[in-house]
Amino acid sequence: MRNRQNSPLETIRQELRKRKKHTQALSKELALFDHNLLNKIKWMTRERNLNNLTRTKAYLEFYLRHPEVHWAFLGHMVSRNGGWNMTDLKGEFLTKLLSEKEQETFFHFLERGNWLIFQDVYPQFLLYEESLKQNRPLFDLMPLFNVSIFMETVWNYFWRVRDSYILCIALVINEQSYLERRVIQNPHYQKEVLSKFEFQLQDWLSFNQILFPSEGENLKGQTLHQFRSLHERILLGKRLYAILFKNKDFHAQALDWAKRHPHTGSRRDYWPHLFHYVNEGLPGITYPLRLKSCRLRKGARKIYSPKLEHAWKNVSHSEAEPGDWFQDLNAVDDLEDDIETMDGEIKSEYCKTLGRLEVAALAQKTIPFLESK
């Protein structure tokens, strides 16, 4: 009776308290676990974690099989943005503003985060899928894949209650917390990326803008203003969820668009009137301003936005750093459903970003931190 009267968050807190009291030693169930399935999950994860294209495709395919797992579609759409950010580094504007070394450094920062999230979340998805096949929860096996006890607890709750919102936001909390120590607080990325690129992240580049396209030229999304803040990144995830899932009409439009436009990494995927994955320019030729309110001026060539496969080679990653991020029960507070439906209008802001980039690239203007070197 007591459990039935508890709120969902209090139930999860209680289960986490119990879980934390137990040792992390593998149980008999883990010891007897089917190692063929273990190897299969690891192999499938590795095969789909080759690059941003394979990850993004895998998220959508899983969502189409299991639409109750909302994060799979949210992750798909955010991963598309990751791919666009990667190809921007080899596109029309940023190649004029960043050195090749800086492009490489920023790419590896983006790629590492993209890779880490997939290798953490995709085994969770495959265990869920196997649980459905066997008609019993297999989430106690998550330690074999170094998944946080936070997610092990929430998946078990989801198995009983089927609360898609709580599972999705738990995954947002988990993935951002997972990245916090491994990427955001990593001394190498602190020194080589975040300290140097702070200005661009906030004011020049579109890396802090998450875009959700639908048919036509429609865009919705959000802008992140404090990239280094774990709390702000979690709040961003909740706002993005509200845009993508709390407006059923837009959800249907975005999903239909995603199914009909395979992810290539080129921004031509969503705005073919403005971008092209073929570079129509001539080396050494300076072109006048082409953009006016997100439209090309008469006779102007399109903006170069390459496909990912032409911009970057696959990366061989070192193993993910060990350790469970979950230490504090206060993390459960972020599961609260405290954001209403959001419009997510971002087109005007994104157009201004493109305009600033074009002006800077045309002038081959040095971004302030480069001037101070």
C-alpha positions in Angstrom: 0.0 0.0 0.0 2.9 2.4 0.9 4.5 2.0 -2.5 1.2 2.6 -4.3 0.8 5.9 -2.4 4.3 7.1 -3.3 4.9 9.5 -6.1 6.9 8.2 -9.1 10.0 10.1 -8.0 9.8 9.0 -4.4 9.4 5.3 -5.6 12.6 5.7 -7.7 14.5 7.4 -4.8 13.6 4.5 -2.5 14.7 1.9 -5.0 18.0 3.8 -5.6 18.6 3.9 -1.8 18.1 0.1 -1.7 20.3 -0.4 -4.8 23.2 1.7 -3.4 23.3 -0.4 -0.2 24.2 -3.5 -2.2 27.7 -4.3 -3.4 28.6 -4.0 -7.1 29.8 -7.7 -7.1 28.2 -9.7 -10.0 25.3 -11.8 -8.9 24.8 -15.4 -9.7 22.5 -14.3 -12.5 25.3 -12.3 -14.1 27.7 -15.2 -13.7 25.3 -17.5 -15.5 24.4 -14.9 -18.1 24.3 -16.1 -21.7 27.7 -14.9 -23.0 26.6 -15.3 -26.5 24.0 -12.6 -26.0 26.5 -10.5 -24.2 28.9 -10.7 -27.1 26.1 -10.1 -29.6 25.1 -6.8 -27.8 28.7 -5.7 -27.7 29.2 -6.5 -31.4 25.9 -4.8 -32.5 26.9 -1.7 -30.5 30.4 -1.6 -31.9 29.1 -2.0 -35.5 26.6 0.8 -35.2 29.1 3.1 -33.4 31.4 3.6 -36.4 30.5 7.3 -37.0 27.8 9.8 -36.5 25.8 8.5 -39.5 25.6 4.9 -38.2 24.6 6.1 -34.7 21.9 8.5 -35.9 20.4 5.8 -38.2 20.5 3.2 -35.3 18.6 5.6 -33.0 15.8 6.1 -35.5 15.5 2.4 -36.4 15.2 1.5 -32.7 12.5 4.2 -32.2 10.5 2.9 -35.1 10.5 -0.5 -33.5 9.9 0.8 -29.9 8.1 4.2 -30.0 7.6 4.0 -26.3 11.3 4.8 -25.8 11.1 8.5 -26.6 14.8 9.2 -26.0 15.6 7.2 -29.2 13.9 9.8 -31.4 15.2 12.7 -29.3 18.6 11.2 -29.5 18.2 10.7 -33.3 17.4 14.4 -33.8 20.1 15.7 -31.5 22.6 13.4 -33.2 21.7 14.8 -36.6 22.7 18.2 -35.1 26.0 16.7 -34.0 26.7 15.6 -37.6 25.8 19.0 -39.0 28.2 20.6 -36.5 31.0 18.2 -37.6 30.6 19.0 -41.3 30.3 22.7 -40.6 34.0 22.5 -39.6 34.8 21.6 -43.2 32.1 23.7 -44.8 31.9 27.1 -46.4 32.4 29.4 -43.5 34.4 27.8 -40.7 37.3 26.7 -42.9 37.9 30.5 -43.3 37.7 31.2 -39.6 39.5 28.2 -38.0 42.9 26.6 -38.7 43.0 22.9 -39.8 44.4 22.0 -36.3 41.4 23.8 -34.7 39.0 22.1 -37.0 40.5 18.7 -36.1 40.5 19.5 -32.3 36.8 20.6 -32.4 35.8 17.6 -34.5 37.4 15.1 -32.0 35.6 16.8 -29.1 32.3 16.4 -30.9 33.0 12.9 -32.1 34.1 11.7 -28.6 30.9 12.9 -27.0 28.8 11.3 -29.8 30.7 8.0 -29.5 30.5 7.9 -25.7 26.8 8.4 -25.5 26.1 5.7 -28.1 28.3 3.1 -26.4 26.5 3.8 -23.1 22.9 4.0 -24.3 22.6 1.5 -27.1 23.4 -1.6 -24.9 20.5 -0.4 -22.7 18.2 -0.4 -25.7 19.3 -3.9 -26.8 18.8 -5.2 -23.3 15.3 -3.8 -23.3 14.6 -5.4 -26.6 15.9 -8.7 -25.3 13.7 -8.3 -22.1 10.7 -8.0 -24.4 11.6 -11.1 -26.2 12.0 -13.1 -23.0 9.1 -11.4 -21.3 11.1 -10.6 -18.2 13.3 -7.7 -17.2 17.0 -8.2 -17.8 18.1 -4.8 -16.4 20.1 -6.3 -13.5 22.6 -7.3 -16.2 23.4 -3.7 -17.0 26.6 -3.7 -14.8 28.1 -5.9 -17.5 27.9 -2.9 -19.8 29.1 -0.4 -17.2 25.6 1.3 -17.1 24.9 3.5 -14.1 22.7 2.0 -11.3 20.6 5.1 -11.9 19.5 3.8 -15.3 19.3 0.2 -14.1 16.8 1.4 -11.5 14.8 3.6 -13.9 14.6 0.8 -16.5 13.1 -1.5 -13.9 10.6 1.2 -12.9 9.7 1.7 -16.6 9.2 -2.1 -17.0 6.4 -1.9 -14.4 4.9 1.5 -15.1 5.7 2.3 -18.7 6.2 6.0 -18.1 7.9 7.2 -21.3 8.5 10.7 -20.0 10.5 9.5 -16.9 12.5 7.1 -18.9 13.4 9.7 -21.5 14.4 12.4 -19.0 16.3 9.8 -17.0 18.3 9.1 -20.1 18.9 12.8 -20.7 20.2 13.1 -17.1 22.3 10.0 -17.5 24.0 10.9 -20.8 24.8 14.4 -19.8 26.1 13.3 -16.4 28.1 10.5 -18.1 29.7 13.2 -20.4 30.4 15.6 -17.6 33.5 13.9 -16.2 34.6 12.2 -19.4 34.4 15.2 -21.8 33.3 18.5 -20.2 35.6 18.1 -17.2 38.4 16.3 -19.1 41.6 18.4 -18.7 42.5 17.9 -22.4 39.2 19.2 -23.7 39.1 21.9 -21.0 42.4 23.3 -22.3 42.2 22.6 -26.0 38.5 23.2 -26.7 36.4 24.8 -24.1 38.7 27.5 -22.9 39.7 28.4 -26.5 36.3 28.1 -28.1 34.1 29.7 -25.4 33.5 32.8 -27.5 32.5 31.0 -30.6 30.3 28.5 -28.8 28.3 31.4 -27.4 28.3 34.0 -30.1 29.5 32.9 -33.5 28.9 29.3 -34.2 25.7 27.3 -34.4 27.0 24.6 -32.1 24.8 25.7 -29.3 21.6 25.7 -31.5 19.7 22.4 -31.7 17.4 22.4 -34.8 14.4 20.1 -35.4 13.4 20.4 -39.1 10.1 19.4 -40.5 8.7 19.8 -44.0 9.2 23.0 -46.0 11.6 25.3 -44.4 10.1 24.8 -40.9 12.5 24.7 -38.0 12.0 24.4 -34.2 14.6 24.0 -31.5 16.5 25.6 -28.7 19.7 27.5 -28.0 22.0 26.5 -25.1 23.7 29.5 -23.5 25.8 27.8 -20.8 27.4 24.8 -22.5 29.6 24.0 -19.5 26.7 23.8 -17.0 25.4 20.2 -16.5 22.2 21.6 -15.0 21.6 23.8 -18.1 22.3 20.9 -20.5 19.7 18.8 -18.6 17.2 21.6 -18.8 17.9 22.0 -22.5 17.1 18.3 -22.9 13.8 18.8 -21.1 12.9 21.7 -23.3 13.8 19.8 -26.4 11.6 16.9 -25.2 8.7 19.3 -24.7 9.1 20.6 -28.3 9.4 17.2 -29.8 6.8 15.2 -27.8 4.3 17.6 -26.2 3.1 19.0 -29.5 1.7 15.9 -31.2 1.3 17.7 -34.6 4.9 18.7 -34.7 6.0 15.3 -33.5 4.3 13.7 -36.4 5.7 16.2 -38.8 9.3 15.8 -37.5 9.1 12.0 -37.5 7.7 12.0 -41.0 10.5 14.3 -42.1 13.2 12.1 -40.4 11.9 8.9 -42.1 11.9 10.5 -45.5 15.3 12.3 -45.2 18.2 9.9 -44.4 20.9 11.7 -42.4 24.0 12.6 -44.5 25.6 15.2 -42.2 25.0 17.9 -44.8 22.7 20.7 -43.9 21.2 20.2 -47.4 19.2 17.5 -45.7 16.8 20.1 -44.3 17.4 23.3 -46.4 18.3 22.3 -50.0 17.3 25.8 -51.2 20.3 27.2 -49.3 23.0 24.4 -48.9 24.6 22.0 -51.2 27.1 19.1 -50.5 28.9 20.1 -53.8 31.3 23.0 -53.5 30.2 25.3 -56.3 32.9 27.9 -55.6 36.3 28.4 -57.2 39.5 28.5 -55.2 40.8 32.0 -54.6 37.7 33.7 -55.7 36.0 36.1 -53.3 32.2 36.1 -53.5 29.9 38.9 -52.4 27.3 38.4 -49.6 24.8 35.8 -50.8 22.4 35.7 -47.9 19.5 37.9 -47.2 17.0 36.7 -44.5 17.9 33.1 -45.1 17.4 33.4 -48.8 20.0 33.4 -51.5 20.3 36.6 -53.5 19.5 36.4 -57.2 22.1 34.4 -59.0 24.1 33.5 -55.9 25.6 30.0 -55.5 24.6 27.8 -52.6 26.5 27.4 -49.3 28.9 24.5 -49.2 27.9 21.9 -46.6 29.6 18.6 -47.2 28.4 15.1 -46.4 30.0 13.6 -43.3 31.7 10.8 -45.3 33.5 13.4 -47.4 34.4 15.6 -44.5 35.8 13.2 -41.9 37.2 9.7 -41.7 36.1 7.2 -39.0 37.9 7.6 -35.7 39.3 4.7 -33.6 38.4 5.5 -29.9 40.0 4.5 -26.7 37.8 2.6 -24.2 35.3 4.7 -22.2 36.6 5.8 -18.8 35.2 3.6 -16.0 33.1 4.7 -13.1 29.5 5.4 -12.2 28.5 9.1 -12.2 25.6 8.5 -9.9 26.3 9.5 -6.3 23.6 11.9 -5.2 19.9 11.2 -4.9 19.2 14.8 -5.7 19.6 13.8 -9.4 16.1 12.3 -9.1 14.7 15.8 -8.7 15.4 16.6 -12.4 12.9 13.9 -13.4 10.1 16.3 -12.4 7.8 17.1 -15.3 8.0 20.9 -15.0 8.0 22.2 -18.5 4.9 22.8 -20.5 4.5 22.6 -24.3 6.9 24.9 -26.0 6.7 26.5 -29.4 10.5 26.3 -30.0 10.6 29.0 -32.7 14.3 29.3 -33.7 14.4 30.1 -37.4 14.9 33.8 -37.0 17.8 33.3 -34.5 19.4 30.6 -36.7 19.2 32.9 -39.7 21.0 35.6 -37.8 23.8 33.1 -36.9 24.2 32.2 -40.6 24.4 35.9 -41.5 27.1 36.6 -38.9 29.1 33.6 -40.1 28.9 34.7 -43.7 30.1 38.2 -42.9 33.0 37.0 -40.8 34.0 34.4 -43.4 33.8 36.9 -46.3 36.1 39.3 -44.4 38.2 36.3 -43.3 37.8 38.0 -39.9 39.8 36.5 -37.1 37.7 35.6 -34.1 38.8 37.4 -30.9 40.6 34.6 -29.2 42.8 34.0 -32.3 43.9 37.7 -32.2 45.2 37.3 -28.7 47.5 34.4 -29.6 
